[in-house]
Amino acid sequence: MAHCPVLVREALDLLVTRTDGVYVDGTVGAGGHSEEILKRLGAGGRLLGIDRDSDILEKARERLGGDARVVLHHGTFEDIETALRIAGVPHVDGILVDLGVSSLQLDRAERGFSFSKDAPLDMRMDPSGGETAADYLADVSEKELERILKEYGEERFARRIARMISEARRKHPVETTAELAGIVSRAVPRGASRIHPATRTFQALRIAVNGELDRLDRFLERAPAALAPGGRLAVISYHSLEDRRVKRAFVEAERLGILRRLTKKPVTPSEEEIFDNPRSRSAKLRAAEKGGGLS
């Protein structure tokens, strides 16, 4: 499936307020949202694209690299101060982050995010370093594995799955997506879920391996300081764990007078978008604006 950016019009209507502004796409991916941001900017506008996946960042470079208004940075969105310092930008007029795993990552079997094809159990969003999901499964305790399956995957059969993974790895390491999916399928009672039995386990492992929720918390804490007065922050999330964190951070920042929420309830995709791009169905967009007198 081709990469298709989610909630583009809705996100950019909330985000882009100045044609000569400086904007950040904190999860630039293949450049879908960034390309649309650039269409709304004039010759004086600038765009900083950040992504932790060096392979996919190259695709963004191919798509956007010929535009002199664009600077691309290999890094993570929670280190936004570092990215701005390297780009020589003190503050920006808008920041967009599109959370979760991209279609390009899911569709490349060798990255190990999906169980649709057998592949090494990798799941790293930055393939240049860090532990893989196979490494994580080799070291994590059964109790901790149960916790992350329950908390990050919202998996009601977490205890059974954790126990069966522990039993399996005592015989040999769990190193491929098919091995893991098979273990989980045997642990979950037949007919207990309308989705594939391994879906929640793969989600939980991906979140744990990449530290996604901790990174999101750090980003939400740091992002307001990177905004100029009147600057806007837009976040697209895909499951309740992320959306709750974004909502809580925005509510607290509003209470403190740091941000003003632009969306009291999340913006969701239209029926037409969901039909065209089924992966967009769980997306939720929240946005907020920094007050004019705040720094």
C-alpha positions in Angstrom: 0.0 0.0 0.0 1.3 3.4 -1.0 2.1 5.9 1.8 -0.9 8.1 2.4 -0.7 10.9 4.9 -3.6 11.1 7.3 -5.9 14.1 8.2 -3.8 16.4 5.9 -6.3 19.2 5.3 -7.6 19.1 8.9 -4.1 19.2 10.4 -2.8 22.0 8.1 -5.9 24.1 8.5 -5.1 24.2 12.2 -1.3 24.3 11.9 -0.3 26.8 9.2 -1.2 30.4 9.9 1.6 32.2 8.1 2.9 31.8 4.6 6.3 33.1 5.7 6.4 31.0 8.8 8.8 28.3 10.1 7.3 24.9 10.6 8.4 21.5 11.9 7.3 18.1 10.7 8.6 16.1 13.6 7.8 12.8 12.0 8.5 13.6 8.3 8.5 10.0 7.1 8.2 9.9 3.3 7.3 13.6 3.3 3.5 13.4 2.7 2.5 16.0 5.3 5.6 18.1 4.6 4.9 18.3 0.9 1.4 19.7 1.7 2.8 22.2 4.2 5.2 23.5 1.6 2.3 24.2 -0.8 0.9 26.5 1.8 4.1 28.4 2.4 5.5 31.2 0.3 9.1 31.8 -0.8 9.9 33.1 2.7 8.6 30.1 4.5 10.8 27.3 6.0 10.3 23.7 6.9 12.3 21.5 9.2 11.7 17.8 8.8 12.7 15.4 11.5 12.7 11.6 11.5 14.4 8.8 13.5 14.2 6.3 10.6 17.3 7.0 8.5 16.0 4.8 5.7 12.7 6.6 5.3 14.3 10.0 5.8 16.1 9.3 2.5 12.7 8.9 0.8 11.8 12.3 2.2 15.1 13.7 0.9 14.2 12.4 -2.6 10.8 14.0 -2.4 11.6 17.3 -0.8 15.4 17.7 -1.1 15.2 20.0 -4.1 13.3 22.6 -2.2 15.6 25.3 -0.8 13.1 26.0 2.0 13.6 22.5 3.5 16.1 21.3 6.1 16.0 17.6 7.0 17.4 16.2 10.3 18.0 12.6 11.5 16.8 12.5 15.1 13.7 12.1 17.3 11.0 14.7 17.8 11.4 14.8 21.6 14.9 16.3 20.9 13.3 19.2 19.1 15.6 21.8 20.8 18.6 20.1 19.3 17.1 20.0 15.9 16.2 23.7 16.0 19.7 24.6 17.3 21.3 22.7 14.4 19.0 24.4 11.9 19.7 27.8 13.4 16.0 28.5 14.3 15.2 29.8 17.8 11.4 29.4 17.6 8.9 28.1 15.1 5.3 28.9 14.1 4.1 25.4 14.1 4.9 21.8 14.9 3.2 18.7 13.6 3.8 15.1 14.7 2.1 12.0 13.3 2.6 9.3 15.8 2.9 5.5 15.4 4.4 3.4 12.6 4.2 4.4 9.0 2.7 2.4 6.1 6.2 2.2 4.6 7.6 0.6 7.8 4.6 -1.8 8.0 4.9 -2.8 4.4 8.6 -3.6 4.5 8.6 -7.2 5.9 12.3 -7.1 6.8 11.6 -4.4 9.4 9.6 -6.9 11.5 6.7 -4.6 12.4 4.1 -6.9 10.8 3.2 -10.6 11.1 1.8 -10.7 7.5 5.1 -12.1 6.3 7.8 -14.0 8.1 10.9 -11.8 8.9 13.4 -11.1 11.6 11.8 -9.7 14.7 13.3 -6.2 14.6 10.6 -3.4 15.1 13.2 -0.6 15.6 12.0 2.7 14.1 15.7 3.7 13.9 17.3 0.6 12.3 20.8 2.1 12.8 21.0 1.2 16.5 19.4 -0.1 19.7 17.9 -3.4 20.7 15.6 -5.3 18.4 12.3 -6.9 19.5 14.1 -10.3 19.5 16.7 -8.8 21.9 14.0 -7.4 24.1 12.1 -10.7 24.3 15.3 -12.6 25.2 16.0 -10.4 28.2 12.6 -9.2 29.6 11.2 -11.0 32.6 7.8 -12.8 32.3 6.2 -10.4 34.8 7.4 -7.3 32.9 6.4 -8.8 29.6 2.9 -9.4 31.1 2.8 -5.7 32.2 3.7 -4.3 28.9 1.3 -6.5 27.0 -1.5 -5.4 29.4 -0.5 -1.7 29.5 0.7 -1.0 26.0 -1.3 -3.6 24.1 -4.4 -3.5 26.3 -4.3 -7.3 25.9 -6.7 -9.2 28.2 -4.8 -12.5 27.7 -1.4 -10.9 28.7 -0.6 -13.4 31.4 -1.2 -16.4 29.1 0.8 -14.9 26.3 3.7 -13.9 28.5 3.8 -17.4 30.0 3.8 -19.1 26.6 6.5 -16.8 25.3 8.7 -17.6 28.4 8.1 -21.3 27.9 9.0 -21.1 24.2 12.2 -19.1 24.7 13.5 -21.6 27.2 13.8 -24.0 24.2 15.2 -21.5 21.7 15.1 -17.8 21.1 12.0 -16.2 19.6 13.6 -14.4 16.6 11.0 -14.1 13.8 7.6 -12.6 13.3 6.0 -15.9 12.4 7.4 -17.6 15.5 6.0 -14.9 17.8 2.6 -14.7 16.0 2.3 -18.5 16.2 3.0 -18.5 20.0 0.4 -15.7 20.6 -2.2 -17.4 18.4 -1.9 -20.6 20.5 -2.2 -18.6 23.7 -5.3 -16.7 22.7 -8.6 -18.7 22.7 -10.0 -19.3 19.2 -12.6 -16.7 18.3 -11.8 -14.4 21.3 -11.0 -11.5 19.0 -12.2 -10.1 15.7 -8.6 -9.0 14.9 -5.6 -11.2 14.5 -4.6 -12.6 17.9 -1.1 -11.2 17.6 -2.1 -7.6 16.8 -2.0 -6.2 20.3 1.2 -8.1 21.2 3.0 -6.7 18.2 1.8 -3.2 19.1 2.9 -3.5 22.7 6.4 -4.8 21.7 6.8 -2.0 19.2 5.9 0.6 21.8 8.3 -0.9 24.3 11.3 -1.4 21.9 11.0 2.2 20.7 10.2 3.9 24.0 7.3 5.6 22.2 5.2 6.7 25.2 8.2 8.1 27.2 9.4 9.9 24.0 5.9 11.4 23.5 5.8 12.6 27.2 9.1 14.3 26.8 8.1 15.9 23.5 4.8 17.3 25.0 6.7 18.8 27.8 9.4 20.5 25.6 7.4 21.5 22.5 5.7 24.7 23.9 9.1 26.2 24.5 10.0 25.7 20.9 6.9 27.7 19.7 6.9 31.4 19.0 4.0 33.4 20.5 0.9 32.4 18.5 2.7 29.2 17.3 0.6 26.0 17.0 1.2 22.4 17.9 -0.8 19.6 16.2 -0.5 15.9 17.1 -2.1 12.9 15.3 -2.3 9.8 17.4 -3.6 6.3 16.7 -4.6 4.6 19.9 -6.0 5.6 23.3 -2.6 5.4 25.1 -1.2 8.2 22.9 -4.4 10.3 22.7 -4.9 10.3 26.5 -1.4 11.6 27.0 -1.9 14.4 24.4 -5.2 15.4 25.9 -3.8 15.4 29.4 -0.7 17.5 28.4 -2.9 20.0 26.5 -5.4 20.4 29.4 -2.6 20.9 31.9 -0.8 23.4 29.6 -4.0 25.3 29.2 -4.6 25.3 33.0 -1.1 26.9 33.4 -1.7 29.5 30.7 1.0 28.0 28.4 -1.3 26.8 25.6 -4.9 27.3 24.4 -6.6 24.2 23.1 -8.0 24.6 19.5 -9.7 21.2 19.7 -11.7 20.4 22.8 -12.5 17.0 21.1 -10.2 15.2 18.7 -10.7 15.7 15.0 -11.2 12.3 13.2 -11.1 11.2 9.6 -14.1 11.5 7.3 -15.9 8.4 6.1 -14.4 9.2 2.7 -10.9 9.2 4.0 -11.4 6.0 5.9 -12.7 4.3 2.7 -9.7 5.5 0.7 -7.2 4.8 3.5 -8.4 2.2 6.0 -5.3 2.7 8.2 -6.6 6.2 9.0 -9.7 4.9 10.8 -8.2 5.2 14.4 -6.5 8.6 13.9 -7.2 11.4 16.2 -6.0 15.0 15.8 -5.6 17.5 18.7 -4.1 21.0 18.4 -3.2 23.9 20.6 -1.9 27.4 20.3 0.7 29.3 22.4 -0.4 32.5 23.9 0.8 35.8 22.5 2.7 36.9 25.5 4.3 33.6 26.4 7.8 32.5 25.8 
